[in-house]
């Protein structure tokens, strides 16, 4: 078995998703990481165009270890993980 195969088997799963402004998703993965994925580049492709409608975009939910919208569009967890960026940590309260 190649290294790539092992990495795919160990790819973190999506455990929580929240729709953000500007067609971004806040994702929490099974490895504990919270990351931001930008859906904007996909909005010109087929069924993804429907995600331009706020009511459809905001319908995102976790489904089978990844995300899915009410129109049936989904993205594989590998794409979400590999093409997302770590979410910035909120500023610590009370720090000067």
One Martini backbone bead per residue (centre of mass of N, CA, C, O) as a GRO file, in nm:
protein
   96
    1UNK     BB    1   0.097   0.036   0.023
    2UNK     BB    2   0.072   0.359  -0.018
    3UNK     BB    3   0.091   0.665   0.118
    4UNK     BB    4  -0.171   0.781  -0.006
    5UNK     BB    5  -0.362   0.564   0.103
    6UNK     BB    6  -0.314   0.613   0.404
    7UNK     BB    7  -0.401   0.910   0.406
    8UNK     BB    8  -0.695   0.863   0.315
    9UNK     BB    9  -0.779   0.682   0.559
   10UNK     BB   10  -0.688   0.937   0.768
   11UNK     BB   11  -0.889   1.134   0.697
   12UNK     BB   12  -1.065   1.367   0.811
   13UNK     BB   13  -1.375   1.438   0.946
   14UNK     BB   14  -1.674   1.581   0.941
   15UNK     BB   15  -1.854   1.722   1.244
   16UNK     BB   16  -1.881   2.036   1.156
   17UNK     BB   17  -2.106   2.304   1.032
   18UNK     BB   18  -2.083   2.654   0.907
   19UNK     BB   19  -2.220   2.923   0.776
   20UNK     BB   20  -2.082   3.193   0.608
   21UNK     BB   21  -1.978   3.450   0.474
   22UNK     BB   22  -1.891   3.453   0.143
   23UNK     BB   23  -1.899   3.140   0.091
   24UNK     BB   24  -1.832   3.009   0.374
   25UNK     BB   25  -1.682   2.751   0.585
   26UNK     BB   26  -1.712   2.607   0.897
   27UNK     BB   27  -1.485   2.352   1.012
   28UNK     BB   28  -1.497   2.041   1.186
   29UNK     BB   29  -1.272   1.794   1.272
   30UNK     BB   30  -1.172   1.482   1.400
   31UNK     BB   31  -0.878   1.627   1.481
   32UNK     BB   32  -0.987   1.935   1.590
   33UNK     BB   33  -0.998   2.106   1.354
   34UNK     BB   34  -1.042   2.445   1.239
   35UNK     BB   35  -1.187   2.545   0.925
   36UNK     BB   36  -1.175   2.725   0.605
   37UNK     BB   37  -1.407   2.727   0.328
   38UNK     BB   38  -1.417   2.819  -0.015
   39UNK     BB   39  -1.690   2.818  -0.248
   40UNK     BB   40  -1.672   3.031  -0.477
   41UNK     BB   41  -1.512   2.868  -0.713
   42UNK     BB   42  -1.785   2.670  -0.756
   43UNK     BB   43  -2.041   2.859  -0.850
   44UNK     BB   44  -1.999   2.794  -1.181
   45UNK     BB   45  -2.077   2.481  -1.124
   46UNK     BB   46  -2.356   2.384  -1.191
   47UNK     BB   47  -2.515   2.308  -0.896
   48UNK     BB   48  -2.344   2.526  -0.738
   49UNK     BB   49  -2.506   2.782  -0.828
   50UNK     BB   50  -2.735   2.751  -0.608
   51UNK     BB   51  -2.543   2.862  -0.367
   52UNK     BB   52  -2.610   3.170  -0.413
   53UNK     BB   53  -2.842   3.104  -0.243
   54UNK     BB   54  -2.885   3.153   0.083
   55UNK     BB   55  -3.090   2.918   0.149
   56UNK     BB   56  -2.899   2.700   0.038
   57UNK     BB   57  -2.627   2.753   0.172
   58UNK     BB   58  -2.757   2.745   0.475
   59UNK     BB   59  -2.831   2.417   0.446
   60UNK     BB   60  -2.591   2.306   0.560
   61UNK     BB   61  -2.456   1.972   0.634
   62UNK     BB   62  -2.389   1.686   0.786
   63UNK     BB   63  -2.278   1.401   0.570
   64UNK     BB   64  -2.100   1.139   0.570
   65UNK     BB   65  -1.825   1.310   0.665
   66UNK     BB   66  -1.958   1.567   0.533
   67UNK     BB   67  -2.110   1.786   0.302
   68UNK     BB   68  -2.455   1.914   0.256
   69UNK     BB   69  -2.718   2.014   0.058
   70UNK     BB   70  -3.056   2.047  -0.026
   71UNK     BB   71  -2.968   1.992  -0.348
   72UNK     BB   72  -2.725   1.751  -0.311
   73UNK     BB   73  -2.471   1.889  -0.271
   74UNK     BB   74  -2.120   1.796  -0.255
   75UNK     BB   75  -1.814   1.730  -0.067
   76UNK     BB   76  -1.523   1.606  -0.018
   77UNK     BB   77  -1.320   1.583   0.257
   78UNK     BB   78  -1.049   1.624   0.111
   79UNK     BB   79  -1.112   1.897  -0.013
   80UNK     BB   80  -1.185   2.048   0.246
   81UNK     BB   81  -0.909   2.005   0.386
   82UNK     BB   82  -0.691   2.079   0.158
   83UNK     BB   83  -0.866   2.372   0.082
   84UNK     BB   84  -0.821   2.478   0.362
   85UNK     BB   85  -0.808   2.694   0.647
   86UNK     BB   86  -0.716   2.794   0.926
   87UNK     BB   87  -0.869   2.914   1.190
   88UNK     BB   88  -0.870   3.181   1.356
   89UNK     BB   89  -0.795   3.282   1.654
   90UNK     BB   90  -0.925   3.417   1.905
   91UNK     BB   91  -0.891   3.661   2.100
   92UNK     BB   92  -0.781   3.699   2.398
   93UNK     BB   93  -0.908   3.763   2.690
   94UNK     BB   94  -0.748   4.031   2.861
   95UNK     BB   95  -0.533   4.111   2.674
   96UNK     BB   96  -0.233   4.341   2.620
   0.00000   0.00000   0.00000
